[in-house]
Amino acid sequence: LPSTLFRSCGTRLLTEDWDPAMNKYRRVIKPKEEVVKDEEEIRVTAAGSVSTYISRAAKLFNEMDKKFVTITATGNALTKAVTIAEVSKRRFKGLYQVTKLFNQELIDEFEPLEEGLEKVTETRNVACIQITLSKDELDKSAVGYQEPLDESLVKEVDQEELT
């Protein structure tokens, strides 16, 4: 998977293991790369609303007649991505699913605020998910493959009902 998909991960939260000596450092803000995402990709954030993402999936499947949608998320947004996939499977008939879980290594750099200190780097792993929902059959041998839900469990709704 392209590593550029998940470069915009959130900021580090202060935890009980935060080193007080780090008060002498400032995080280096790296310029964001201009990453062109695929039209079929839905990037989920922890702050976004599930209904907005479902509406986007409906637009891709119905209005734009796309054959597949890829839902991507990192960190705290993973559960929201799974919710979006499950709701989508119950709104659009015949969706095959392949889920991939992996870690993305991120390197944070900190510059000293005082003379005589050296630059510090911190490496951390962030959990990432990529869920592909497709109208066409996907690779059954793929780890994370799921058949479409039984049609009795799917309740298709109009675009107006989704908003």
C-alpha positions in Angstrom: 0.0 0.0 0.0 1.3 3.5 -0.7 2.7 5.0 2.4 1.4 8.4 1.3 -2.1 7.4 2.2 -1.6 7.8 5.9 0.9 10.6 6.3 -1.7 13.0 7.8 -2.0 11.3 11.2 -3.0 13.2 14.3 -0.9 14.9 16.9 0.7 13.1 19.8 -1.4 13.2 23.0 0.2 13.9 26.3 0.3 10.7 28.3 1.4 9.7 31.8 4.7 8.5 30.3 5.5 11.9 28.8 9.0 13.0 29.7 9.0 16.4 31.5 12.4 17.0 29.9 10.6 17.3 26.6 9.3 20.7 27.8 12.6 22.0 26.5 11.7 20.9 22.9 9.3 22.0 20.2 7.8 19.6 17.7 9.0 20.3 14.1 6.0 20.8 11.9 6.6 19.1 8.6 5.1 20.5 5.4 2.2 18.3 4.3 2.8 16.5 1.0 0.4 17.2 -1.8 -1.1 13.7 -2.1 -3.6 13.1 -4.8 -6.2 10.7 -3.6 -8.2 8.4 -5.8 -11.8 9.5 -6.5 -13.0 6.2 -5.0 -11.2 6.7 -1.7 -12.9 7.9 1.4 -10.5 9.1 4.1 -12.0 8.8 7.5 -11.0 11.1 10.3 -12.0 10.9 14.0 -13.8 14.3 13.7 -15.9 13.5 10.6 -19.5 12.4 10.7 -20.5 8.8 9.8 -23.6 10.2 7.8 -21.3 12.4 5.7 -19.1 9.4 4.8 -22.2 7.2 4.0 -23.5 10.0 1.7 -20.2 10.1 -0.1 -20.3 6.3 -0.6 -23.9 6.6 -1.9 -22.7 9.3 -4.4 -19.8 7.2 -5.6 -21.9 4.0 -6.0 -25.2 5.6 -7.3 -24.5 8.9 -9.0 -20.9 8.3 -10.2 -21.5 4.6 -10.9 -18.3 3.5 -9.3 -17.7 -0.3 -9.0 -15.7 0.0 -5.7 -15.0 2.3 -2.8 -11.9 2.2 -0.6 -12.3 3.4 3.0 -9.1 4.3 4.8 -8.4 5.4 8.4 -5.7 5.6 11.0 -5.5 5.7 14.8 -8.7 6.8 16.6 -10.7 6.7 13.3 -10.4 2.9 12.8 -13.7 2.1 14.5 -15.5 4.8 12.6 -14.2 3.3 9.3 -15.6 -0.1 10.3 -18.9 1.4 11.2 -19.1 3.1 7.8 -18.3 -0.1 6.0 -20.9 -2.0 7.9 -23.6 0.6 7.4 -22.7 0.8 3.7 -23.1 -3.0 3.3 -26.6 -2.7 4.8 -27.5 0.1 2.4 -26.1 -1.1 -0.9 -26.8 -4.7 -2.1 -24.1 -7.1 -3.2 -21.0 -5.5 -1.7 -18.0 -7.7 -1.4 -15.4 -6.7 1.2 -11.7 -7.0 1.8 -10.2 -5.5 4.9 -6.5 -4.9 5.4 -4.9 -3.9 8.7 -1.4 -2.7 9.0 0.9 -0.3 11.0 2.4 2.9 9.6 5.7 4.0 11.1 5.8 7.8 11.9 8.8 9.7 12.9 8.3 12.9 14.9 11.2 15.4 15.2 11.7 17.8 18.1 14.0 20.8 18.0 15.5 22.2 21.3 14.3 25.4 22.8 17.6 25.9 24.7 21.2 26.1 23.5 23.3 23.0 23.9 20.6 20.4 23.4 20.4 18.2 20.3 17.5 17.4 18.0 15.4 14.5 19.2 13.4 12.0 17.0 10.6 9.7 18.2 9.4 6.8 16.1 5.9 5.5 16.7 3.5 3.0 15.0 0.0 4.0 14.1 -2.7 1.4 13.3 -4.2 1.8 9.9 -7.1 0.1 8.0 -8.1 -0.1 4.4 -11.6 -1.5 3.6 -12.5 -2.1 0.0 -16.2 -2.5 -0.8 -16.9 -3.7 -4.3 -19.9 -4.5 -6.5 -17.7 -6.9 -8.4 -16.3 -10.1 -6.7 -13.0 -9.6 -5.0 -10.2 -12.1 -4.4 -11.7 -14.8 -2.2 -8.2 -16.0 -1.0 -7.4 -12.5 0.4 -7.1 -12.3 4.2 -10.0 -10.2 5.3 -12.4 -11.2 2.5 -16.1 -11.1 3.2 -19.0 -12.2 1.0 -21.9 -9.8 0.5 -24.6 -9.8 3.2 -27.8 -11.8 2.6 -30.2 -9.4 0.7 -32.8 -9.8 3.5 -30.4 -7.8 5.7 -29.9 -5.0 3.2 -32.3 -2.0 3.2 -31.6 0.2 0.3 -32.5 3.9 0.7 -32.8 6.9 -1.6 -30.1 9.6 -1.6 -32.5 12.0 0.1 -33.0 9.5 3.0 -29.2 9.3 3.6 -28.8 13.0 4.4 
